[in-house]
Amino acid sequence: MVRQAGGLDPLVNMARNPKTKEDKPLLAAVTGAIWKTAISPANVERLDQLKTVETLVKLLENVEEDEGVLSNVVGALCECLKFEHNRSTLRRADGIPHLVNLLNYTYPPLLENVPMVLRECAEDEDSMRIIEELDGVRLIWSLLKNDSPRVQANAAWSLVPCIRHATDSGEMVRCFVGGLELIVNLLKSPDTRVLACVCAAIAEVAKDIENLAVITDHGVVQMLVDLVGTEDVLLRQHLASAIAYCCAWGSNCKMFGRLGAITPLVQYMADEDPDVHRTTALALYHLSQNPFNCITMHEGGVVTFLLKAVSTKDYKLQEAAAGCLANIRKLALEAETVHLIRTKPASSDEDVN
């Protein structure tokens, strides 16, 4: 309705007006309105035509700006940057250094928003290089120490693309003194969203074998298993992903089975959420590398779920489910072969008699 009534244009014009900038309550109201209207994709299209991203970046240049205003500006940028073309717009407007600098502030609402907009920036390769050069990932990681669960969750969520797209993510993460222990210890958080976001970050960390070894030493396997009883869909999705990638080190795969992770994971396949199916099938595939885990899966009725998953149109789900089925079938064939070899001599003796 705001767009249809022509309300976006005056909002952006007010944000540009020097007189508005002198009236902090008014500027906070204007930037807050831009933020909330930017939630609508149709509104963002009009805001792009008005060069709103550039206007918002200009507001970030004032280091003495009111923190409430800055929080609204960053929130609006986060909504705008959900559209890929605006990531390059922000980069060209030199907005990334200002955003990284805001990570040094202490205002909780601002610290909730900054990691989320940097998460969008990290999806752009050129923007990610700038974040790395400014040591932005370390600053985001340090927010995991913040007392606010919302700040912790958003920081962990922001780390996912930062780790994924970093030039040498494994070495970068290892350079953060105490960083891996910090993120593993957040698996003790009572906040479900923090747990889900941390699991997503751990899944990325675990893709580097050296970092996986370190988080294994910090007890990540037991902590992940302690969470498998959750009913939360988002946590189930990212927990399964973390378990999948943590299987690659040492005896982790076997330990997940021994600690009782298999049966609850099989039940995840009964969920209606396709994202949960995808990551759970991946976890089951990696866990099925262990023969005893295959037996537990089979006894838990996983085959029915996997056969259904193979027939879906989701390629990643198909591939993981097929791989798990192949491992279970391979074990069954090996067991049958051993059984035949053991019974063959006895049959031969009976034939002679």
N, C-alpha and C positions, 0 to 999 in steps of 0.2 A: 504493500500500500504506500509506503514512503516513496518508493521509486516511481510508482504510477502517479503519485501526486507531485512529482518533481522535487522531492525533498533532499535527494542525494547531492545535487549541485550546490545548494546553499550551504550544506554541511561542510563540504570540501572547501568551498570558498571561505567559510568562517575559519577553518583550520589554517588557511593561508594568511588570513588577515592579521597584521601586526598588533592591532588593538585587541583582538581576541587572545593573543598570546600573553598579553599583560594581565588579563582577567583569568586567573588560574581556575576558579570554579567553573567558569564558562568553558574554558578550554578542555577541562576534564569532562564536562557534559558533552561537548562536541565530539571529542575523540571516543568517548564511550558509546555515543550513538553510531559513529562510523563502525566501531567494532561490532556492535550487535547487528547492524544492517548487513555487514559483510558476511554474516553466516549464510545468507542466501546467495547461491551461485549467480542468479540473475542480477542481483545487486552488484556483485563483484565485477560483472561484465561492464556495467555502467561506471563503476568506480575506476576501472582500468582506463576507460575513455577519458576520465577526468584526471588521470595521472596521480592517483591517490597514493600509490606506493612512494613515489618521489616526495610528495608532500609530507607523508608521515616520517620519512627518513630525515627530512629537514628538522622536524621537531626533536629527533633524537640527538641532533648536533649540540643542543644546549645542555651542557653537563650539569647545570644547576636547575634543570626543569623539575617541576613537581613530580614526585614518584608515582602519584596516582595517575597523572597524565601519561607518564612513560609506560605504566602498566597497560593502560588502554591502547596506546599506540602500538605496543608490541602485540597485544591481543588481536588488534585489527590486521597487523601484518601477517600474523599466523594464519588468519582466515584467507587473506589474499594469496599467500604463498602456497596454499593447497593446489593452486593452479600453476603448472610447471613454468609457464612463460614469465610469471612474476618473480621467480627465483633469480633469473638472469637480470630482470629489471632492478631488483634490490642490489644485486652484486654491482651492476654498472653505476648505481647511485651511491656506492661506497657505504652501504648500510651495515655490512657485516662487522667491521671493526667496532661500530657503535654498539651493536648487539652483544658482541663478546665482552665489551667493557662493562655492560650492564650486569654481567655475571658476578661482578665484584660488589654489587649493592646488597643490602640486607632486607629490603622490603619484601615480605613473603609473596603478596600477589604478583609483584614484578618477577620474582624468581620462579613463580609457577609458569609464567608465560614465556620468558626468554628461552628456556630449553626447547619449548615446543616450536618456536619459530626457527631456531637453529636446527631442529630436526628436519624441518622442511628444506632448509638450505643445504643440509648434508646430502640430500638426494641429488643435488647438482654437483657434478665433478669439480668444476672450477671453483664453486663456492666452498666445497669441502677442503680444497687446497688452502684457501684463505683461512678457514677455521683452524686448520693444522698449524699454519705459520704463526697464528696469533695465540697458539697454545690453548685454544678454546675447549678442546676435548678434556684437558686436565681440569679446567675450571668447571665444566659441566660435571665431571666425575666428583669433584669436591663437594658439589651440592648434595651428594648422597649422604653427607654428614649432617645435613640440615635437619632441624627438629620437626619440620612440617612434613607429614606423609604425602601431601600433594606435591610438594617440591621434590621429595625423594622419588616419587613415582614418575613425574615428568622428566626428571633428570635421567633416570634409568631408561625411560622410553626414548629419550633423545639420543642416548648412547648407541642404540641399535644401528641406525644408519651411519653414525659416526665411525663405529668400529668396522662396519661392513665396507665402507668406501674409503677408509684411510689408506694412505700409500703403503705403509707397513704396519698394519694394525696390531699384529702380535708383539712386535718390539715396542710400539707406542704404549700399549697397555702395560707391558712389563716395566716400563720406566716410571709408572705411577707408584711411588713407594707406599706399600700397604693398600693399594687400590683393589687388588683381587680379594684380599681378606675382607675388606670393607663391603664389597658387593655380595660376597657369600654370606656374611653375617646378616645382611638385610633379609635373607630368607627366613629369619626368625620374626620378622615384622608381623604384627597382628592385623595389618591393613591388607585386604585382599588385592586391591589395585597395585599397591607397592610390590606385592609378591609376583603378580602377573608381569609387571614391567621388568622386574629384576630377572625373572626367568627368561624373558625375551632377550635381555642383555647377556645373560649367562650363555644362552644358546650361541650367540655370536662370539663370545670370548672363547668358548670351548672348541671352536673351529681351528684354533691354533693349538697344536698338540702340547707345546711347552706350557702354555697358559692353562690348558686342561690339567696337566700334571700338578700345577700349583694349586688350582682350586680343588682338586681331588684331595691333596694333602690337608686342605682347610675343611674337609668333611662335607663337600657338596653333595655326594651321593646320598648319605643318610638324610640330609636336610631336604633334598628333593623328594625322597621316598616319604618323608613325614607329611608331605603336602598332597599325596595322591588321593586322599579321601575327600578332597574338596568337591563341592557341588557347583562352584562358580565356573561358568563357561569360558570366560576370558583366561582365567588362571589355568584351567584344564588345557586350553590350546597351547599356551606358552610353556607350561610345565612339561607337556609331552615333547615339545621341541627341545627343551633343555636336556631332558633325559636322553633323547635321541643322540644329540651331539656329545654328551658326556660318556657315551658307551665306548668311545674310541681309545681310552687309556687303560692300560693294565687290566686289572680284574674288575673294572667298573661294571661291565656288562653282566658278569656273573653275580656281582654283589647286588645289583638292582633286583635280580631274580630272587636271591636268597633273602633279601630284606622285605619282599612281598609287594613289589611294584607291579608285577605282571597282571594279576587278576583285576585290580581296579582299572588298569589301562585298557584291558579287554572290554570292560563295561563302558568305557568312554565311547567305544564304537557304536554303542546304542543311542548316543546323543543324536539330536537332529541337526546340530550345527556342522556344516561342511568343513569349516576351518579346524574344528576339533578332530574330525575324521582324518583330515590331511596330516596333521602333525602327529596324531596318535598312530596312524599307520606307519609313519616314518620311524617313530619310536619302536614299534613292534618289529619292524624290519631289522633295525640295528640290534635289538634285544634277541632276535631269533638267530643271531650268529652263535649263540650258546645253546647246546643241545637240551640242557635241562630246562631252559626258558621255553623252548619249543614245546616240550611236554606239558608244561604248565599252561601255555597258551591253548594248546589243543584241548586239554581237559576243561579249560574255561569257556570253550565253545567259540573260539576266535574264527574258525574256518568259515562259518556261516556269514559272519560280518565281512570277512575278507573277500569272499566270493561275490558278495553284493557290491563291495567297493570296486572290484575289478571291472564291473560292468558300467561304472559311472563315466561321465565325460570329462572328469577332472584328471588330467594326465599325471600330475604328481601323485595323486591318491592312487590311481591305477598302478603306477610303477612301484610304489612302496608296498601296496597290498600284494602285488604279484611276487615281489621279492621275498616277502614274508612267507607266502604260500610255498614258494620254491624251496625255502630253507626247511619248512616243516615237512614237505614231501621228500626232500633229500634225506632227512633223518629217518623218516618212515621206511624208505627203501633200504637204507643201510641196516636198520633194525631187522627188516624182513630177510635181507641177505645173510646176516649173522645167524638168524634163526634157522634158515635153510641149511647153512653149512653145519650147524651143530646137530641137526636132526638127520642129515644125510647118512652118516656112518651107521646109525642105529637101523635105518631102513634097509641098508645094504645087507646087514647081518641077518635080518629077518628073511630077506630074499634067498640067502644061501641055505638057511635051514629049511 
